[in-house]
Amino acid sequence: MTAAQGADYAETASSAYRDILSVIEQVEPRVAAATRQELTDQRGSLKLIASENYASPAVLLTMGTWFSDKYAEGTIGHRFYAACQNVDTVEALAAEHARELFGAPYAYAQPHSGIDANLVAYWAILATRVETPGLAEFGVKHVNDLSEADWELLRAKLGNQRLMGMSLDTGGHLTHGFRPNISGKMFHQRSYGTSPETGLIDYDAVAAAAREFKPLVLVAGYSAYPRRVNFAKMREIADEVGATLMVDMAHFAGLVAGKVFTGDEDPVPHAHVTTTTTHKSLRGPRGGLVLATEEYAPAVDKGCPMVLGGPLSHVMAAKAVALAEARRPEFRSYAQAVADNAQALAEGFLKRGGNLVTGGTDNHLVLLDVTSFGLTGRQAESALLDAGIVTNRNAVPADPNGAWYTSGIRFGTPALTTRGFGVKEFDKVADLVVEVLSNTSADGSSKAKYTLPDNIADGVKASSAELLDANPLYPGLTL
Ligand code: DSN
């Protein structure tokens, strides 16, 4: 049993959840009903969204406490509110587990999400590289000591910096300097992509672009690139052009924690600042985390109130529990299984004629180009959902259908691996996906419309049910 299934303490968890739901029922029964239904739905579908997982009952229960009621702006031992001693305890535990797990000099557990973690990182880099030297030039120690005119000069400098990150269509993330996100409004941005021939990152091309653009921040990391990254090379490039290397490992933090990615593929020893979410392959509560070198730690530590609202103490407590779980030896087996299962899924698609971006995977995700089935990503995503297979559509490099309809489906193995799926089950998953897609017909009148015969959807659901029943979610947990 995996920790996240929690079978060893299922009876206690069942009793706790029954009590919790009965308390909620007395106030708003519709919320209690939706909560029950969400468990039923998650138990009954093939969850293949690459950024989702199933946290353990210990992690989930930790979030439902009175820590939620406590304000604790500031940092450990230095709060803007009184009576934060217990928040200090759980935040320090989360940070300690994160430092030990990732071998990082410093960890900051307050970010509420991955976007927040990236925002903390960007402003910490700007504070360290631009604001602090700027204050020294003006001969003052604090921004409040500047005249209005000098503050305007410094603000203009802070707002005139450059960032380079992976392009969206090759797997980068919106927070890596794209205009709809605040990062794109803060920085002048330039993207690096992947080789059109191989689909892989071309480090020489990244270096050439960095030499020309001279970014203050070089961002590595992705949300839809199915390959590993050589972070040692990225650091070399950053050093050559004087950039700070920031790695967003939100998607693959579990593979770093589980020592599947080591050496040049482990971002933490190479990056100045590393950010992550805690709920994807890391299998914790929804939230963010920032790791940093000693140089950047003081600025990261000012994340709240610099860019964050009051820390979510109940979630930091749950991060501490999840990170403690990730330090157990069984998490390494889990992480290896996530990678092995992604290989099996990719091979399952390839042997059934699927067309994969980069031709395969060596991380936790697979990106299937569905145009060979005559479908858009939107049509494929909806048809799969009709058959009980939960995925998300995703752009492929130079996507002719754009970011809304897309031409790809992104699959991830972290969640079903938590349920106990192995390579045999993932081969069957590939079979079921191909069964749905090859029986779905696009409706030429719209990039969203399609037809999937009911008997195919029903047959796939029945086959999925066999896999799901053999690998139950939260076994023994009864409401
Ligand atoms: N939601 C995350 C993902 O699905 O990759 C990124 O924000």
Residues whose N, C-alpha, C, O or C-beta is under 5 A from the ligand:
A	BS01	DSN	S51 S223
